[in-house]
Amino acid sequence: MARWWEEVIKPDGSIGRSRRAEVLGTVAELGSRSRAMDVLSRRLNTINSGLHRPQSTRCYADYITHDWVPVVLPTLKYATQKHYRYILDVHLVPKAILSPDQFRQLRDQLEEPARSVATLLVLTGLRIGELLALRWKCVDLKACTLRVAETVYDGHFDTPKSQRSARLIPLAEEACSVLKVWGPTSPQPDSLVFHTEVGTPLDRHNLLRRQLRPACERLGLSGITWHSLRHSHATSLEATGAPLGTVQALLGHSSSDITREVYLHAIPEDQRRAVASVEALVFGLNRTQIVGASQPSTKISC
């Protein structure tokens, strides 16, 4: 992890300094401190050579809210406006994050399968398409892991969003319990964990419209989508003090050794501690023993 100070243009137009941080790579990838310093030197070459020009630190959400939406959006066609608003609200400027208390209230209001789907999204940070495409061959309840190998949208299966999205996710106690409920005695490896009566994937839009939104309305929660639960997971990771590199790896945003993760089932201990900490934050310490997160074979009940 590299950290440095960088000159920036503050929101009021003045020049200030901002603390930057970036993951350079893993110990396995870089091998030594001197190698890491070489990578850092190349990364900071523009700044150290004097060619760097300060960039604005104005928040993207502030620009969208006060400039783009009131000025640009009204000039577009109705269908385009509707589509752009959806992209902004769901992917670019998420407005709704659930606190642990709010999620527990929401979960109590949900019926199955939305209840289990929402719980797993909050505890794992998976994208909704990744969870609905999850097959039993990618779930290992003995090792307390699941592997992201596919995604699905409107019934169409595809590879994960990016190479970094193909990852191994550690599961703590509550997540394992939820999956156990849906697991038949002898599941077919290619069978979906969540599916319709005929074995096809669940429709995310129907689940949102028929189960998640009505439950949110009863609680007075607005703007909650499946993607909000992924953001809630990320916020919980930050709240429990998970390192930036751990958060990026769990969400599928970091450069990691995919082959090692997939074939060796090697889960870094900080990732196991991080997901256990999220369960403790959401459901309470009595539900997950964080101390035992580093020894899943003996301390975590799966």
C-alpha positions in Angstrom: 0.0 0.0 0.0 1.4 3.3 -1.1 0.5 6.7 0.5 1.5 10.2 -0.6 0.5 13.8 -0.5 -0.7 15.4 -3.8 -1.6 19.0 -4.7 -5.3 19.4 -5.6 -7.8 22.1 -6.5 -10.2 22.4 -3.6 -14.0 22.9 -4.1 -13.6 26.7 -3.6 -10.9 26.9 -6.3 -7.9 27.2 -4.0 -4.9 24.9 -4.1 -4.6 22.4 -1.2 -3.0 19.0 -0.5 -4.8 15.7 -0.4 -3.6 12.3 1.1 -3.7 9.6 -1.6 -3.5 5.8 -1.1 -3.2 3.0 -3.7 -2.7 -0.7 -3.6 0.5 -1.5 -5.5 0.2 -5.2 -5.3 0.5 -8.2 -3.0 3.8 -9.5 -1.4 3.6 -12.5 -3.8 3.3 -10.2 -6.8 6.1 -7.8 -5.8 8.4 -10.0 -3.9 10.4 -7.4 -2.0 10.3 -3.8 -0.7 12.8 -2.6 -3.3 10.5 -3.9 -6.0 7.5 -2.1 -4.4 9.6 1.1 -4.3 10.3 0.7 -8.1 6.6 0.4 -8.8 5.9 3.4 -6.6 8.6 5.5 -8.2 7.0 4.9 -11.6 3.6 5.7 -10.2 4.8 9.0 -8.8 7.0 9.9 -11.8 4.7 12.6 -13.1 4.4 14.2 -9.6 8.1 14.1 -8.8 9.1 15.4 -12.2 7.0 18.5 -11.8 4.7 17.7 -14.7 1.7 17.1 -12.4 -1.2 19.5 -12.6 -3.6 19.7 -9.6 -7.0 18.2 -10.3 -10.3 19.3 -8.9 -11.5 17.5 -5.7 -15.2 18.5 -6.2 -17.4 15.6 -5.5 -18.9 13.8 -8.5 -22.3 13.7 -6.7 -22.2 17.5 -6.1 -21.6 18.1 -9.8 -24.3 15.7 -10.9 -26.9 17.2 -8.5 -26.2 20.9 -8.9 -25.1 21.1 -12.6 -25.7 18.1 -14.8 -29.2 17.0 -13.6 -30.8 20.5 -13.7 -29.1 21.8 -16.8 -28.2 18.8 -19.1 -30.8 16.1 -18.3 -33.8 18.2 -19.3 -32.4 18.6 -22.8 -32.6 14.8 -23.4 -35.5 12.7 -24.7 -37.8 11.2 -22.1 -36.7 7.6 -22.5 -33.0 8.7 -22.3 -33.7 10.8 -19.2 -35.4 7.8 -17.5 -32.5 5.5 -18.4 -29.8 8.0 -17.3 -31.6 8.5 -14.0 -31.6 4.8 -13.3 -27.9 4.5 -14.1 -27.1 7.5 -11.9 -29.3 6.3 -8.9 -28.2 2.7 -9.0 -24.6 2.7 -10.2 -23.0 6.2 -10.2 -24.6 8.1 -7.3 -26.0 5.6 -4.9 -28.2 7.5 -2.4 -29.3 4.8 0.0 -27.1 2.9 2.4 -28.7 0.7 5.2 -27.4 0.8 8.7 -27.2 -2.5 10.5 -30.4 -1.7 12.5 -32.3 -0.7 9.3 -31.2 -3.9 7.6 -32.4 -6.1 10.5 -35.8 -4.4 10.3 -35.9 -4.9 6.6 -35.0 -8.5 6.8 -37.8 -9.2 9.2 -40.2 -7.7 6.7 -39.0 -9.7 3.7 -40.4 -13.0 2.6 -38.3 -15.7 0.9 -36.5 -15.8 -1.3 -35.8 -12.1 -1.1 -35.0 -12.5 2.6 -32.1 -14.9 2.0 -31.0 -13.0 -1.2 -30.8 -9.7 0.7 -29.0 -11.2 3.7 -26.3 -12.8 1.5 -25.8 -9.5 -0.5 -25.2 -7.6 2.8 -22.9 -10.2 4.2 -20.8 -11.0 1.1 -21.0 -7.8 -1.1 -21.8 -9.8 -4.1 -23.6 -8.1 -7.1 -27.1 -9.3 -7.5 -26.3 -10.9 -10.9 -23.4 -12.8 -9.3 -25.6 -14.2 -6.5 -28.5 -15.2 -8.8 -26.0 -17.0 -11.0 -24.4 -18.9 -8.1 -24.3 -22.7 -8.6 -23.7 -25.3 -5.9 -20.5 -26.4 -7.5 -19.1 -23.0 -6.6 -20.2 -23.3 -2.9 -18.0 -25.1 -0.4 -19.7 -25.1 3.0 -16.9 -27.1 4.6 -14.3 -24.6 3.6 -16.8 -21.7 4.2 -16.2 -20.2 0.7 -18.1 -19.4 -2.5 -16.6 -18.8 -5.9 -17.8 -16.1 -8.2 -17.7 -17.7 -11.7 -20.8 -16.3 -13.5 -23.3 -13.5 -13.6 -26.8 -13.4 -15.0 -29.0 -10.6 -16.3 -32.5 -11.1 -17.6 -31.9 -14.8 -17.9 -28.7 -14.5 -19.9 -25.6 -16.0 -18.3 -22.2 -14.4 -18.8 -18.7 -14.3 -17.3 -18.2 -12.0 -14.4 -18.1 -8.2 -14.9 -14.3 -8.2 -15.1 -11.4 -10.6 -14.5 -11.1 -9.1 -11.0 -14.7 -9.9 -10.3 -13.9 -13.7 -10.6 -13.0 -14.2 -6.9 -13.3 -16.4 -3.9 -15.4 -15.1 -1.1 -15.0 -16.3 2.6 -18.3 -17.0 4.4 -18.9 -16.5 8.1 -21.4 -18.3 10.2 -24.7 -16.5 9.3 -23.9 -16.6 5.5 -23.2 -20.4 5.7 -26.5 -20.9 7.7 -28.5 -19.1 5.0 -27.0 -21.2 2.2 -27.5 -24.4 4.2 -31.3 -23.8 4.2 -31.3 -23.7 0.4 -29.1 -26.7 -0.1 -30.7 -30.0 -0.9 -29.1 -33.2 0.6 -27.3 -34.0 -2.6 -27.4 -30.9 -4.8 -26.5 -31.2 -8.5 -23.3 -29.3 -9.1 -24.7 -27.2 -11.9 -28.0 -26.4 -10.2 -28.5 -22.8 -9.2 -28.7 -22.0 -5.5 -31.7 -19.7 -6.1 -34.0 -20.7 -8.9 -37.6 -21.0 -10.1 -39.7 -24.2 -10.0 -38.3 -25.1 -13.5 -34.7 -24.4 -12.5 -34.3 -21.1 -14.3 -32.7 -18.1 -12.5 -34.8 -15.8 -10.4 -35.8 -12.4 -12.0 -34.1 -9.6 -10.1 -36.7 -7.1 -11.3 -39.6 -9.2 -10.1 -38.0 -9.7 -6.7 -37.3 -6.0 -6.4 -40.9 -5.0 -7.4 -42.8 -7.7 -5.5 -40.8 -8.1 -2.4 -38.0 -5.6 -1.7 -39.7 -2.4 -2.5 -43.0 -3.2 -0.7 -41.0 -4.1 2.4 -39.0 -0.9 2.2 -42.2 1.2 1.8 -43.6 -0.3 4.9 -40.5 0.8 6.8 -40.4 4.2 5.2 -37.1 3.4 3.4 -36.7 5.0 0.0 -34.2 4.4 -2.9 -33.2 1.0 -1.7 -32.1 -1.4 -4.5 -30.2 -4.6 -4.7 -27.1 -2.6 -5.4 -27.7 -0.6 -2.2 -27.0 -3.8 -0.2 -23.6 -4.2 -1.9 -22.8 -0.6 -0.9 -24.1 -1.4 2.6 -21.6 -4.3 2.8 -18.7 -2.0 1.7 -19.7 0.6 4.3 -19.8 -2.1 7.0 -16.3 -3.3 6.0 -15.1 0.3 6.4 -16.9 0.7 9.7 -15.2 -2.4 11.1 -11.8 -1.1 10.1 -11.0 -3.5 7.2 -7.9 -2.4 5.3 -8.5 -0.8 1.9 -6.8 -3.7 0.1 -9.1 -6.2 1.9 -12.2 -4.3 0.9 -11.1 -4.1 -2.8 -10.4 -7.8 -2.9 -13.7 -8.8 -1.3 -15.7 -6.5 -3.7 -13.7 -7.7 -6.7 -12.0 -4.4 -7.4 -8.3 -5.4 -6.7 -5.7 -7.1 -8.8 -5.2 -10.5 -7.3 -3.9 -13.9 -8.2 -7.2 -15.4 -9.6 -5.6 -18.8 -10.3 -4.3 -19.2 -6.7 -7.7 -18.1 -5.3 -9.8 -20.4 -7.5 -7.7 -23.6 -7.4 -5.9 -23.5 -4.0 -8.9 -22.0 -2.1 -6.5 -19.7 -0.3 -8.4 -17.1 1.7 -6.2 -14.4 3.3 -6.9 -14.3 7.1 -7.7 -10.5 6.9 -10.6 -11.2 4.5 -12.0 -13.9 6.8 -11.8 -11.5 9.8 -13.4 -8.8 7.7 -16.5 -10.8 6.7 -16.9 -12.1 10.3 -16.7 -8.5 11.6 -19.5 -7.5 9.2 -21.7 -10.2 10.5 -20.9 -9.1 14.1 -21.8 -5.6 13.2 -25.1 -6.6 11.5 -26.3 -9.3 13.8 -24.4 -8.9 17.0 -21.3 -10.6 18.5 -23.3 -13.5 19.8 -24.0 -14.6 16.2 -20.4 -14.7 15.0 -17.2 -15.3 16.9 -14.7 -13.0 15.3 -11.8 -14.4 17.3 -12.2 -17.7 15.6 -12.4 -16.3 12.1 -8.9 -17.3 11.4 -9.6 -21.0 12.1 -12.8 -21.9 10.2 -12.3 -25.6 10.6 -12.5 -25.5 14.3 -14.1 -22.2 15.4 -16.7 -21.4 12.8 -19.8 -23.6 12.6 -20.5 -24.5 9.0 
